[in-house]
Amino acid sequence: MLSSFRCAVVTGGNKGIGHERCRQLASNGILVILTARDKKKGISAVENLKESGLSDVLFHQLDVKGPIRVLFHWQTSLKPDLENWTSW
């Protein structure tokens, strides 16, 4: 049986188009993981969304400058978390 749980990961979610996309997704009941290189800016963006009534937004610090960096990040931090998510 498939779950109706929906989650989106948005890179560059602390400003501009990425931030607006986070707002749109969260407004539609989707859990949003807002990512940004700068931790302070990312947390501030999440707080801004929560102040406007959007509670299903989380922050994860992420730098996606190139494919090797993304692969390294996947292997060292995201993969274990994603394995845990599959048990929901």
C-alpha positions in Angstrom: 0.0 0.0 0.0 1.4 3.4 -1.0 1.5 6.2 1.6 0.0 9.6 0.8 3.0 11.2 2.6 4.6 13.8 0.3 8.0 15.5 0.9 10.0 17.9 -1.2 13.7 18.9 -1.0 14.3 22.4 -2.3 17.9 23.6 -2.9 18.6 27.3 -2.5 15.4 27.7 -0.5 16.6 30.6 1.6 15.8 33.3 -1.0 14.3 34.1 -4.4 12.6 31.4 -6.5 13.7 28.6 -4.1 12.1 30.4 -1.2 8.8 31.0 -3.1 8.8 27.4 -4.2 9.1 26.3 -0.5 6.1 28.6 0.3 4.0 27.1 -2.5 4.8 23.5 -1.6 4.2 23.9 2.1 0.9 25.7 1.3 -0.2 22.6 -0.5 0.4 20.3 2.5 3.8 19.0 1.4 6.6 18.6 4.0 9.4 20.8 2.7 13.1 20.4 3.5 14.5 23.7 2.7 18.3 23.6 2.0 20.9 26.3 1.8 24.6 26.7 2.0 24.4 29.3 4.8 23.0 27.9 8.0 21.9 31.3 9.5 20.1 32.3 6.2 18.4 28.9 6.0 17.2 28.9 9.5 15.9 32.5 9.0 14.0 31.5 5.9 12.4 28.6 7.8 11.4 30.9 10.6 9.9 33.4 8.0 7.8 30.6 6.5 6.7 29.4 10.0 5.7 33.0 11.0 3.4 33.1 7.9 1.6 29.9 9.2 3.5 27.2 7.3 4.6 24.7 9.9 5.8 21.8 7.8 9.2 23.2 6.8 12.5 21.9 8.0 16.1 23.1 7.3 19.1 21.1 6.2 22.4 22.7 5.4 23.6 21.6 2.0 26.1 22.9 -0.6 25.5 21.6 -4.1 28.3 23.3 -6.0 28.9 20.2 -8.1 28.0 16.5 -8.6 31.0 15.2 -6.6 30.0 17.3 -3.6 26.4 16.1 -3.8 27.5 12.4 -4.0 29.8 12.9 -1.0 27.1 14.5 1.0 24.7 11.7 0.0 27.1 9.0 1.2 28.0 10.7 4.4 24.8 12.1 5.7 21.6 11.8 3.7 21.6 8.1 2.9 21.2 6.9 6.5 18.4 9.4 7.0 16.6 8.3 3.8 16.9 4.7 4.8 15.0 5.5 8.1 12.4 7.4 6.1 11.4 4.3 4.2 10.1 2.7 7.4 7.4 5.3 7.8 
